[in-house]
Amino acid sequence: MSRLAAGLAGIILALPLAACAPKVVIDYDKDADFTRNRTYAWESGTPVKNQLVDRRITAAIDAQLAAKGFQKHETNPDLVVSYHAALSEEVHYSTTSVGVGYGPSWGPGYGWYGRGGGWGVSTGTSVTTPNTVTVGTLIVEIYEAKDKQMIWRGTGSETVSQDPEKNAEKIQETTAAMFEKFPPK
């Protein structure tokens, strides 16, 4: 296999993985001292109505914070954490084309029109189909407990599945991506 073919195969194989990754945006207070904060407590935000999903989200965030050395402490915490969740509908379009395009035609001899070279043109058909998908957005906000000043905010969005197990995986992936570089340095 040539290098070009191997490179194209690698790109083609990576495209589905990139398409499946959650979209995450992080913002934080550049002046905040994240090193002095080690405990946190939950504050209500805008949770999902499904209690099972709510527990999965809070457990995923708790796990990410614990992995970073933070401990949940309901009395006198350094930080306050809340999350907000929303669902929206988006239309995605997919286009399928069938037919032959145009390009050079080469053969023996020289010249155009059957004597060895030229351009051939044919028509094809394209069909564009709209697909409505549900997108879940998760926003995690972290405030300093003493003055209620926001110091960190992560936003992640991902398509929602009808399969609860797939959604649980997406919650894990989204929170992991959010907290990958938390606390900021």
Order of alpha helices (4+ residues) and beta strands (2+ residues): alpha-beta-beta-alpha-beta-beta-beta-beta-beta-beta-alpha
